[in-house]
């Protein structure tokens, strides 16, 4: 939190008030119940608390200046799940929930909120070799430039959900139309890809 507050203070001192704050940090870590609690906690620190700390640091100034905008990067995993990582799935769901809460509670005070939920984007984080789940995700890999174009358009339209992979919208609808069927299908996919039950 102190580092984010310091960053905001330095930027505002040097350049004036922040109109758009982009929270974009993340890392991958496979595993689930066998991971130490500290590993789960660290994932929450990066994927959730950093967004909260950023909002705390910039929203009051934005409101005082008449408005502003937050773009929080989450993941399609925050809308669906992440097969090979419990803490990634949980922390990204929490990030989406925080963005939703901010949008609901601050829109009438001039604060716009978008949450970016991509699937696989060609970055250092997705450069994983010989991992069956990563290979399945890489099926829809997009380039950073394509992602950037989608983000700019989503911000222009002030869309809450920015989905660079249109199929995520269909997956979300499938999930909410019949949760039990969706969970059963994801379980079947998990068994097929990894052999883990």
C-alpha positions in Angstrom: 0.0 0.0 0.0 2.8 2.4 0.9 4.5 1.8 -2.5 1.3 2.5 -4.4 0.6 5.7 -2.3 4.1 6.9 -3.0 3.8 6.2 -6.7 0.5 8.2 -6.8 2.0 11.1 -4.9 5.1 11.2 -7.2 3.0 11.1 -10.4 0.6 13.7 -9.2 3.4 16.0 -8.0 5.2 15.7 -11.3 2.2 15.6 -13.7 -0.9 16.6 -11.9 -4.0 14.6 -11.1 -4.4 11.1 -12.4 -7.4 10.7 -14.8 -7.0 7.0 -15.6 -5.3 4.5 -13.2 -4.5 1.1 -14.7 -3.9 -1.7 -12.2 -2.1 -4.4 -14.1 0.0 -6.9 -12.2 -0.2 -10.6 -11.9 1.7 -13.9 -11.7 0.9 -17.5 -12.2 1.3 -20.3 -9.6 -0.1 -23.8 -10.0 -1.5 -25.8 -7.2 -4.4 -25.8 -4.7 -5.0 -27.1 -1.3 -1.4 -28.4 -1.0 0.1 -24.8 -1.3 1.1 -23.0 1.8 -1.3 -20.4 3.1 1.4 -17.8 2.5 1.3 -18.7 -1.2 -2.4 -18.1 -1.3 -2.0 -14.9 0.6 0.7 -13.6 -1.7 -1.6 -14.3 -4.7 -4.4 -12.3 -3.0 -1.9 -9.5 -2.3 -1.0 -9.1 -6.0 -4.4 -9.9 -7.6 -6.8 -8.2 -5.1 -5.2 -6.0 -2.5 -3.1 -4.1 -5.1 -6.3 -3.0 -6.8 -7.9 -2.0 -3.5 -4.8 -0.1 -2.5 -4.7 1.7 -5.9 -8.4 2.7 -5.6 -7.8 4.0 -2.1 -4.9 6.0 -3.3 -6.5 7.6 -6.4 -10.3 7.7 -6.0 -10.5 10.5 -3.4 -8.4 12.8 -5.6 -10.5 11.8 -8.7 -13.7 12.6 -6.9 -12.3 16.0 -5.7 -11.4 16.8 -9.3 -14.8 15.8 -10.6 -14.1 12.2 -11.8 -11.7 9.7 -13.0 -11.4 6.1 -14.3 -10.0 2.8 -13.0 -9.0 -0.1 -15.2 -8.3 -3.2 -13.3 -6.8 -6.2 -15.0 -8.2 -9.5 -13.8 -8.6 -12.5 -16.0 -11.1 -14.7 -17.7 -10.3 -16.9 -14.7 -12.1 -14.3 -12.6 -15.3 -15.0 -14.5 -14.8 -18.7 -15.1 -12.0 -20.5 -13.2 -8.4 -21.6 -13.5 -8.1 -25.3 -13.7 -4.5 -25.7 -12.5 -4.5 -23.0 -9.8 -6.8 -22.5 -6.8 -5.3 -19.2 -5.6 -5.3 -17.8 -9.1 -8.9 -18.5 -9.7 -10.0 -17.3 -6.2 -7.9 -14.1 -6.3 -9.1 -13.2 -9.8 -12.7 -13.8 -8.9 -12.1 -11.4 -6.0 -10.6 -8.8 -8.3 -13.7 -8.9 -10.5 -15.9 -8.6 -7.4 -14.0 -5.6 -6.2 -14.2 -3.9 -9.6 -18.0 -4.6 -9.6 -18.4 -3.1 -6.1 -16.4 0.0 -7.0 -18.5 0.5 -10.2 -21.7 0.2 -8.2 -20.6 2.4 -5.4 -18.7 5.2 -7.2 -20.3 5.7 -10.6 -22.6 8.4 -9.3 -19.5 10.2 -8.0 -17.8 10.4 -11.4 -15.7 7.2 -11.2 -15.7 4.9 -14.2 -14.6 1.3 -13.8 -13.6 -1.3 -16.3 -12.3 -4.8 -15.6 -10.1 -6.5 -18.2 -10.6 -10.3 -18.4 -8.5 -11.8 -21.1 -7.7 -15.5 -21.6 -4.2 -16.1 -22.9 -2.1 -13.2 -24.0 1.5 -13.6 -25.2 3.5 -12.4 -22.2 6.3 -13.7 -20.0 3.6 -15.1 -17.7 2.1 -17.3 -20.5 5.5 -18.5 -21.8 5.1 -21.9 -20.1 6.5 -25.0 -21.9 5.2 -28.5 -21.5 2.2 -27.6 -19.3 -1.0 -29.2 -20.5 -3.3 -26.6 -19.0 -1.2 -23.7 -20.4 -1.2 -25.5 -23.8 -5.0 -25.6 -23.8 -5.1 -21.9 -22.9 -2.6 -21.1 -25.6 -5.2 -22.3 -28.1 -6.7 -18.8 -28.1 -3.4 -16.8 -27.5 -3.6 -13.2 -28.7 -0.8 -10.7 -29.1 -0.4 -7.7 -26.7 -1.1 -5.3 -29.5 -4.5 -6.9 -30.1 -5.2 -6.7 -26.4 -4.3 -3.1 -26.3 -6.7 -2.2 -29.2 -9.5 -4.0 -27.4 -8.7 -2.2 -24.1 -8.7 1.2 -25.9 -12.1 0.5 -27.5 -13.5 -0.8 -24.2 -12.4 2.4 -22.4 -13.8 4.5 -25.2 -17.2 2.8 -24.7 -16.8 2.8 -20.9 -17.6 -1.0 -20.8 -17.4 -2.6 -17.4 -16.3 -5.9 -18.8 -13.5 -5.8 -21.4 -13.3 -9.2 -23.0 -10.6 -9.5 -25.6 -11.6 -13.1 -26.2 -15.3 -13.0 -27.3 -15.8 -16.7 -26.4 -15.6 -15.8 -22.7 -19.0 -14.1 -22.9 -20.5 -17.4 -24.2 -18.7 -19.4 -21.5 -20.1 -17.0 -18.9 -23.6 -17.5 -20.2 -23.2 -21.3 -20.2 -22.0 -21.1 -16.6 -24.8 -19.0 -15.3 -27.5 -20.8 -17.3 -26.8 -24.1 -15.6 -24.1 -24.0 -12.9 -24.2 -27.7 -12.2 -23.7 -28.7 -15.8 -20.9 -26.1 -16.1 -19.1 -27.5 -13.1 -19.5 -31.1 -14.4 -18.2 -30.0 -17.8 -15.2 -28.3 -16.2 -14.4 -31.3 -14.2 -14.5 -33.5 -17.3 -12.2 -31.0 -19.1 -9.8 -31.1 -16.1 -9.7 -34.9 -16.2 -9.1 -34.9 -19.9 -6.3 -32.3 -19.9 -4.4 -33.2 -16.7 -5.6 -36.6 -15.5 -6.1 -35.0 -12.1 -9.3 -35.7 -10.2 
